[in-house]
Amino acid sequence: MSHRPSPPAPDPPPPARLDALRAGLTDEGVDLVRVLWSDLHGVARGKEIHLDELHRFEDPGLSFCQAVMVTDLAGNPLELPESSGGGWPDAHARIDAGTLTLPGWAPGTAFVLADVLEAAPGHPPLALDPRGLLRRQTERLAARGLRAVAAPELEFYLLAPDPSAPLGWRRYTTFDTAGYTVGASHDPDRMLPLLLRSCRALGLGVQGGNQEFSGGQFEINHTHGPALAAADRAFLFKYAVKEIAAVHGLRATFLGKPFGEAAGSGHHVHLSLVDDGGTNVFADPADDGGLSALGRSFLAGVLEHAPALTAVLNPTVNAYKRLAAPGSLAPTTADWGWDNRTAYVRIPPERGDGTRLEIRVADGAANPYLVIGALLAAGLDGVERGLRPPPPLAPGSTGGGPPLPATFREALDALAASSALARLLGPRFTEVFTAMKRAELARFERAVTDWEFREYTGML
């Protein structure tokens, strides 16, 4: 995959006034604006606003109940100051007019992203806003004259309705192809071309895609770009894939291991840093491997924080079934290697402007803002401390570094114990994220699974 750095960014234009935005959208036949923001899980939350009313939400933005930011995936809000403990207070979603886009499958509707702010005087950024967390990391880099370039690779399954299947859904196709296949024989409704064209038209920077290892599974690659823009595109991409699938009577899931007998879905991220002149600072032609001292320090920071990062990059009980699957190419140790797809961090073979790290551990269900933000926080910590990585994996080796947490509980414990990463991500974010996920884990541990019923009731 090409990974050329972007040219130096010009000074940002002044924020677009929403009344000016309204005039342009009227010319496009738009009468509704869907304002979207990310919760901690990466789920798109939002409101639809009539275009004629949009100007009312210039500043500080749309009001909404802050409790949605501390609510689990089953709809249970934690009892915190952000919810019941504070009297169910408001937050504000401030529209970022520069993210406006028009989805082809939703006529008359525009999409726009928002930053989440506190309702307190001055409206500071909400500590639990994933987009804000990533923005803080890019600001840390900017203070050093650096910008992050990122390119996600996202895998997912399409599901078709089937009354005879568990919960009424089966894989869209069931023949395992081992990947890199395209065409109608394994995509009868030609969903991949539809997704590629729709997401490209939406301005999401999709580069290409293919049917992945297992039937019904797909991978779509994204072009590289500035870290915040790349995360914005990945967030909207996941939302768009689910929306387009629903319009066609299907369901899309980015869950890491939705089927025990099929391959897991990952969220690989390619990362590099460039200076103010657009030069890739991970590149060093004088180095034997072509990787600069700064690039090696960034790599070392990611590896040092790998145990604590696991909870953010693999944020569900289900994620650890993907990591434990034999032959899954999902790493279980914190290591790195030259063009080695079994490693936690792979250094792809391109050098010069294309020098980059590919971090391969993240789960498809992970929040794109938190994935990129946490990796930047860890890598920059390595740069600031001048860390050095261990030796790379030997050619053909399949692991050898410190083991990663094997369960969600271990990962949450590692995150809670990491005062350094908590400081970088924000203590309040880490506290709430960990509490929410511990509550999720506790609910799982009380649940009786289908496996238990099948395994035990016939004989016991």
N, C-alpha and C positions, 0 to 999 in steps of 0.2 A: 504494500500500500504506500503510495506517495505521501510524504509528510513534509512538504516544503513550508518554511515559515512564512507567515503573512508579512507584507510590507509594513513599515511603521504606521501606526494608526494616526490619522489626523486628529486635530483637536475636536472633541465631540461637539455637535451642534447644540444650540440651546434647546431645552426640552420643548417638545411640540405642545402648543396649547390645545386643549381638547375641543375648543370651539372650531379651531382651524382643522383639526382632524375630522370633525363632524362634516365639514363642507366637502372634504375630499371623499369621504365614504358615501355621502349622498350621491355623488357622481358615479360611484361604483354600484349603485343599487342596493346598498347595505342599509338596513334599518335596525339591526340588533348587534350589540357588541358583547361578546362572551369574555369576561374578565377572569383570568385563571391565575392561581398561585399554587405552590406545592405545600402539602403538609409534610410532616416528618417522614412519612412512609413513601413519599413520592407520588401520592395520589393527587390528581388535579382537583382542587376545590375552586369554586367560583360562583359568579352571578352573571346572568344575562341582563343587559341594560338596553332599554330603547335608545336609539341614537339621539333622539331629541332631548333626552334627559342626561346624556353623558357629561355635559359641561358642569353639572352639579357636583361631580366627583373629582374635580381638579385637585383639590387639596383639602384635607389630608388623604382623601380617597374614599373608597366604599367601606362602610362599617359592616363588621360581621362579628359573631360571637367567637371570642378568642379560644373557647374550649375546643373548637375543631382542631386546633393545633396540638392538643394533648389528648386526642381521642384515638383509641385503638381501632383496628380494622374490623372489629365486630360492633363498633359504634358505642363503646363504653368510654366516657371521659374519665381521666384520672382526677382524683380530688386534690386539686392544686390551686394556688392563687390565680392561675390562668383560667380556672373553671369555677367550680362550686365554692372553693375556698376564698375566692375574691368576689363573689356575687355575680358570677358569669359576666365578666367584663368584656368590653369591645376591643377589637383591633381594627386596623385600617389597611386596606389593600390599595396602595398607590399605583396607579396605572403607569407603566413604562411605555410611552407611545412609540418608542423606537422598535418595539417588538411586534408591532401590528402586522397581521397577515390574514389572508383571505382563504379559507378552506373551500376547495372546489366541490366537496360533497355536502356542504351546508349553505345553500344559496341564501343571499341576503344577510349573512352573518359574518362578522369579523372576529378574529381571536386577538387578544392582547394579554401580555403577562403583567404581573404586578409584584411589587415589593411589599412586604408586610411590616407595618409600623405599630408601635404602641399607641394607645389612645391618650397617654400622658402628655402634659404640656411639652411642646417642642417636637413631639412625635418621633422619638428615636427609633432606630431599627429594632424590631422584635428579636430577641436572642434566639427564638425557636424558628426563625425563618431560614429554610435551607438555602434559598438564593442569597440571602444576606450573609450566611456563613461563608459561602464560596466567594462572595464579593470581598469579604474581609481578607481572605487569603491572597486574592489578586492585588489588593492594596498593599499587603506586606511585600509582595514581590515588586510592585511598582516603586516602593521606597528604596529598593536596591537597583533600580533601573532595569528590571526584568519583567517579561510577560510570559505567561504560560500558554502553550499551544496544545490543544487536546483533540483527540479523535476517538469517539466511542465505537465499539462493535457490539451490537445487541442481538441476542438470540431469543426466539420466542416460539410458541406453538399456536397454531390455529386449531380450534375445536369446532366440531359439528354437532348439532343436536341429535341425540339418539336415546329414545326412551328406555332402551334395554341396558344402557351403559350406566356406571355409577354416577349418581347425581345428574343423569340425563345428558352427559356430554362425552364424546369420544374424540380421538385424534382425527383431524381433518382428512388425512390419509394415513395408512398404517404400515406401508411397506418401507422398511429401513433401507436407505440408499447409500449410507456411509458418506454423504455430503457431496457438495459441488455438483449438484444436478439442477437442471432448469428445464422447463417445458411442461406441457399439459399432461404427460403420462403420470407425473407425481404431483401435479397441481391442476386438477381438472377444471376448476373455476378460474384459473389464471389470476389467482389472488396476488402473487408476487409482482407481476407487472403492474397491476392496479395500485398496489401499495407504493411501488417505486415511483410511478408517475404522479400519484396523488401527493406524496410527501415531497417530491421534487418541486411540484407546482406550489406547495405551501412554503417553499423556501427553507426546507429543513436540511439541505446540504447532503442528502443521501447520495452515496457514490455508486453503489451496486449491491446486489444481494444474490442469494442462492438458497436452494433447499438444503437444509443441514442434515446431520447424520441420520436422524430418525424421521419416520413419516410424520407429516404435519408440522415439522419444525423448520424454521427459516432463520437466516442470519442476514441482516442488512448493515452495511458499513457506512460510516459517515465521513465526509471530508473533514480535514483538520481546520481548526480556527481558534480564535481567542477562547480561553477557558470558559468564561461566563457564557459567551454566545454558544459554545459547543454544548454546555449543559442545558441551556435554554432549548436548543434544538432537540437534544435527546429526550428531555422532559416532554416537549410537544410531540415528538415522534411516538413515544409510547402511548400518549393520549390519542393521537391520530390513528394509530394501528388498531387500538381497541374500538374507537368510534367507527372506523371504516368496516371492520369485521362485523360489528353489531348491525350496521346498515344492511349488510349482506347475509344476515341470519346466522352468523358465526360468532365465536368468542375468541379473543386473543388473550393469552396469558404469558407473562414474563417470569412466572414462578420458576425457581431454579431446578426443581425436580418434580414436575407434576405427575409423572408416570414412573413407577418403579422399574419397569422393563425397558424404558427408553432413555435416551441421552438427556443430560441436564442442559440447562440454558445459562450461559454466562454473559458477563458484561465486561468485556476487555476494554482497557483504556490505553491509548498511546499518548505519551506525554513528552514534551520537550520544553525548554526555556529559550527565549530569544532576548537579545538586548534591545536597546532603544533604536538601534540601526537595523534591526531585523535579522541579525546574525545569530545562528544557532549556537548557544554557549555550551551545549553538551558535546559538540564536535571538537576534536583535536587531532589533526592529521599526524602530529608528532607522536601520539600515543600508540602503543602496539595494537590496541583494539580500536583506536579511533574515538575513544570516549574520554572526555576532559576530566580534570580533577574535580571541577564543579559538578559535572554529571555523576561522577562516582560518589561524591558526598551526598547528592540528592538521592541516589540509589540507596546509599547506606542508611539515610534517614527513614526511607520507606521500609527497609528491612528491619531496622531496630524497632519501629513502632508496629510491625506486622501483627503481633498478637492482639493489641488493642484495636487496630484497624479492622480486624476480622468482624467485630460486631456491627460495624457500620457498612462494610462491604458485603456482608452475608447476614442480613438483618431479620431472618425468620428461622423458625425451627426447621422448616423444610430445607433450607440452604445446606445443612450439614449432611443431608442424604446425597446431595450432588458431590460434595467434597469427599465423601467416603466411598463413592462408587469406583470400583476397579476400572482402570483404563479410561477414565473420564477426561484426562488432561487437565484436571483441576488440581492445583498444587495443594499439598498438605504440609509443606515445610517452607520456611522463609529463606529462599535462596535465589540465585540468579544465574543466567547462563547466556552464552552467545547463540542466538537463534535456536533456543531450546524451548519447545512448547510444553515441557513438563515443569518448567521453573515458575516460581512466583513472579519473577520479573524476567522477561525475555528481552534481549537486545537484538532487534531485527537486523538483517544484514546491511541495510542501507547506511551509508556514512555521509559525512559532509552535512548539507542542509537537512538530510533525512535522518540524522542521528536522533534516536529517541529510546524511551523505555516503553515496553508493553507490560502493563500490570494485568495478570491473567486470573486473579482469584475472585473478583467480584461476581456476585450472583445477579442473574437477570432481573430480579425483583428489587434490587437496590436502587435507592434514590440517586439519580444522576448528579444532582447538586452536591449531595453529601459524599458520593464516591470521589468526585474530582476535588472537592474542597478538602476532604480529609487527606487525600494523597498529597496535595500541594502543601498542606500544613506539615505533614511528616517529612516530606522531602526537603522543604525549606529549613526545617529544624536541623536536618543533617548538614545542609550547607552552612548555616550559621554556626554550627559547632565543629565544622571541619571533620566530620566523620569519614571513615574509610570502610568500604565494604569488605566482606570476606572474599576469599578466592572464588571464582566462578565454578559452577558445576563442570566436571570433566565431560568431554563429548560422549554422548550416549548415556550419561547418568540420569537417573530419574528422581533425584532428591538427595538431600544430605544436610540441609540447614536445620535450625531449631524447629521443632514441630509447632504447627499452628494449633489453636484451640480446636478440639475435636467435637465439641458440642456448643450449642448456643449459650448454655449456662457458663461454660468456661470462657467464651468470648466476651460475654457481658462482665464477668469478673475481671478479665484483663483490661477492659475499657475503664471500669470503675477504679481499678488500681493504678491507672496511668495518669498521674497528676500532670505530667508534661503534655500529653495529648489533650487532656481536659482543658488545660490553660490555652492551648492553641485553638481548639474548637469553640471554647467558651464554657465555663463551669456550669451555667444554667442549662445550656443545650445538653451537655453530657449527663447532668443529673436527671433531666426530664426524659431524654431518650432512653437512658438505662432503666429508669423506673417503668416507663411504658412497655419496654420489651420484657422486663421481668414479669410484669402482669400478664403479658401475652403468653410467656413460657409457663406461668403457673396455671393458666386456663388450659393449656395443652396437656399438662401433666395430670389434670383432673379428668380429661376427656377419655372415653372408651373408644378405641379405634375399631374399624372393620377387621383389621388383622387380628386383634385380640379375640374378637368374636369367632372368626373362622378357625383360628388356631386352637382354641381351648374348649369351645362349647360342645364339640362332637364327642370328646372323650372324658372331659372333666365335669 
